[in-house]
Amino acid sequence: MWGIAAADFGAELQLVELPEPQAGPDELKVRMFAASVNPFDRKVVNGMLRESAEHRFPLVPGTDGAGEVVGSGERIFGTFFHRPVGGGTYAEYVTVPAQNVLAPLPEDLDPAVAAALPTAGMTALQLVESLGDAKSVVVIGPNGGVGSFAVQIARAAGKDVIPVGRGDSLVEADALIDLVSTDRSSFEANARYAPLAFNTNYVSSDNAQNFGMKGSREMLVRLASMVQAGDLSVPIARRVPLRDAADVFAGHGPGKTVIIM
Ligand SMILES: NC(=O)c1ccc[n+]([C@@H]2O[C@H](COP(=O)([O-])OP(=O)(O)OC[C@H]3O[C@@H](n4cnc5c(N)ncnc54)[C@H](OP(=O)(O)O)[C@@H]3O)[C@@H](O)[C@H]2O)c1
């Protein structure tokens, strides 16, 4: 099979031919239709999990995707986490433990759209739920994967949403979602603008402000239903065939990049 992989930590991605993975006990083998790109994938290639998990090389990144279970033909989408790290979704086939956060892929949902939903969509849903009855919320980084969903979901929940993109000034609000700060001081400076503040990069000294997504099948089903009902639009900036996908970490404007198998 073909996949996009890195030969070592920090190496450039390349299109490579790989052996098809074989499912172990309690694992699913899935023929992927599409995989979406998340910043986490690049961080894994750069060695973020180096100390905490075994990796295999060539390292195929990717956690989000949609595909068809080999054998049963069941169509699914969700997060595909696998140990050792390196058998990710940027490939024609993956094997994953069956207890991953996965949900049925509705017949009428574009697999590329479904593949774009899991990490960013579940993070946005859960972040907005964490806002409680805050009436106004600033979203820093509103045009990326998480931000574009969070803005829509928070508005649908009746909140006054203030998107803060590059060059925009911060304003005070009841709550703040900071999707861009990568160091404590910049987050803590931003957090002064709201009594309730979250970051997604674990940079706050106050752990209550460090948001970590915990996904569920129920959240995936809700996200798919919202898209089907026309209540959530999925900003796909780029659909790239697998054979041309070695540059997917380069950045391609607002929204999601999706690899089509
Ligand atoms: N803790 C968790 O559970 C969790 C879950 C999901 C994501 N995350 C993390 O959350 C972050 C955002 O994820 P994502 O999927 O939304 O990433 P993304 O799709 O890359 O979006 C990030 C957005 O932030 C914008 N941005 C960057 N610097 C900015 C600045 N100084 N001011 C305003 N906007 C700025 C980017 O614009 P440009 O394109 O112009 O750079 C981009 O639109 C990532 O670090 C990711 O790893 C954490």
The ligand as an SDF file (V2000), in Angstrom:
LIG
                    3D

 48 52  0  0  0  0  0  0  0  0999 V2000
   -5.4490   20.0110   23.8770 N   0  0  0  0  0  0  0  0  0  0  0  0
   -6.2230   19.4070   22.9720 C   0  0  0  0  0  0  0  0  0  0  0  0
   -7.0060   18.5100   23.2900 O   0  0  0  0  0  0  0  0  0  0  0  0
   -6.1660   19.8740   21.5440 C   0  0  0  0  0  0  0  0  0  0  0  0
   -7.1030   19.4230   20.6140 C   0  0  0  0  0  0  0  0  0  0  0  0
   -7.0580   19.9330   19.3230 C   0  0  0  0  0  0  0  0  0  0  0  0
   -6.0820   20.8590   18.9800 C   0  0  0  0  0  0  0  0  0  0  0  0
   -5.1600   21.2370   19.8920 N   0  0  0  0  0  0  0  0  0  0  0  0
   -4.1400   22.2520   19.5820 C   0  0  0  0  0  0  0  0  0  0  0  0
   -4.8280   23.4830   19.3890 O   0  0  0  0  0  0  0  0  0  0  0  0
   -4.1450   24.2810   18.4370 C   0  0  0  0  0  0  0  0  0  0  0  0
   -5.1080   24.6960   17.3290 C   0  0  0  0  0  0  0  0  0  0  0  0
   -5.5270   23.5420   16.6190 O   0  0  0  0  0  0  0  0  0  0  0  0
   -6.1950   23.6940   15.1780 P   0  0  0  0  0  0  0  0  0  0  0  0
   -6.5100   22.3310   14.7120 O   0  0  0  0  0  0  0  0  0  0  0  0
   -7.2630   24.7210   15.2130 O   0  0  0  0  0  0  0  0  0  0  0  0
   -4.9430   24.2780   14.3630 O   0  0  0  0  0  0  0  0  0  0  0  0
   -4.9210   25.0080   12.9440 P   0  0  0  0  0  0  0  0  0  0  0  0
   -5.9740   24.4170   12.0750 O   0  0  0  0  0  0  0  0  0  0  0  0
   -3.5130   25.0220   12.5000 O   0  0  0  0  0  0  0  0  0  0  0  0
   -5.4030   26.4810   13.2770 O   0  0  0  0  0  0  0  0  0  0  0  0
   -4.6540   27.4050   14.0280 C   0  0  0  0  0  0  0  0  0  0  0  0
   -5.1160   28.7820   13.5730 C   0  0  0  0  0  0  0  0  0  0  0  0
   -4.5480   29.7660   14.4150 O   0  0  0  0  0  0  0  0  0  0  0  0
   -4.1030   30.8360   13.5830 C   0  0  0  0  0  0  0  0  0  0  0  0
   -3.0780   31.6170   14.2830 N   0  0  0  0  0  0  0  0  0  0  0  0
   -1.7890   31.2850   14.4780 C   0  0  0  0  0  0  0  0  0  0  0  0
   -1.1770   32.2530   15.1880 N   0  0  0  0  0  0  0  0  0  0  0  0
   -2.1070   33.2020   15.4360 C   0  0  0  0  0  0  0  0  0  0  0  0
   -2.1090   34.4290   16.1390 C   0  0  0  0  0  0  0  0  0  0  0  0
   -1.0120   34.8880   16.7250 N   0  0  0  0  0  0  0  0  0  0  0  0
   -3.2660   35.1280   16.2150 N   0  0  0  0  0  0  0  0  0  0  0  0
   -4.3970   34.6700   15.6480 C   0  0  0  0  0  0  0  0  0  0  0  0
   -4.4710   33.5190   14.9570 N   0  0  0  0  0  0  0  0  0  0  0  0
   -3.3350   32.7880   14.8580 C   0  0  0  0  0  0  0  0  0  0  0  0
   -3.5960   30.1480   12.3520 C   0  0  0  0  0  0  0  0  0  0  0  0
   -3.5130   31.0610   11.2900 O   0  0  0  0  0  0  0  0  0  0  0  0
   -2.3790   30.9120   10.1650 P   0  0  0  0  0  0  0  0  0  0  0  0
   -2.8900   29.8460    9.2250 O   0  0  0  0  0  0  0  0  0  0  0  0
   -2.3390   32.2640    9.5740 O   0  0  0  0  0  0  0  0  0  0  0  0
   -1.1010   30.5000   10.8510 O   0  0  0  0  0  0  0  0  0  0  0  0
   -4.6860   29.1070   12.1500 C   0  0  0  0  0  0  0  0  0  0  0  0
   -5.8010   29.6290   11.4580 O   0  0  0  0  0  0  0  0  0  0  0  0
   -2.9710   23.4130   17.9490 C   0  0  0  0  0  0  0  0  0  0  0  0
   -1.8020   23.7700   18.6720 O   0  0  0  0  0  0  0  0  0  0  0  0
   -3.3970   22.0040   18.3010 C   0  0  0  0  0  0  0  0  0  0  0  0
   -2.2970   21.1220   18.4660 O   0  0  0  0  0  0  0  0  0  0  0  0
   -5.1720   20.7600   21.1700 C   0  0  0  0  0  0  0  0  0  0  0  0
  1  2  1  0
  2  3  2  0
  2  4  1  0
  4  5  1  0
  4 48  2  0
  5  6  2  0
  6  7  1  0
  7  8  2  0
  8  9  1  0
  8 48  1  0
  9 10  1  0
  9 46  1  0
 10 11  1  0
 11 12  1  0
 11 44  1  0
 12 13  1  0
 13 14  1  0
 14 15  2  0
 14 16  1  0
 14 17  1  0
 17 18  1  0
 18 19  2  0
 18 20  1  0
 18 21  1  0
 21 22  1  0
 22 23  1  0
 23 24  1  0
 23 42  1  0
 24 25  1  0
 25 26  1  0
 25 36  1  0
 26 27  1  0
 26 35  1  0
 27 28  2  0
 28 29  1  0
 29 30  1  0
 29 35  2  0
 30 31  1  0
 30 32  2  0
 32 33  1  0
 33 34  2  0
 34 35  1  0
 36 37  1  0
 36 42  1  0
 37 38  1  0
 38 39  2  0
 38 40  1  0
 38 41  1  0
 42 43  1  0
 44 45  1  0
 44 46  1  0
 46 47  1  0
M  CHG  2   8   1  16  -1
M  END
$$$$
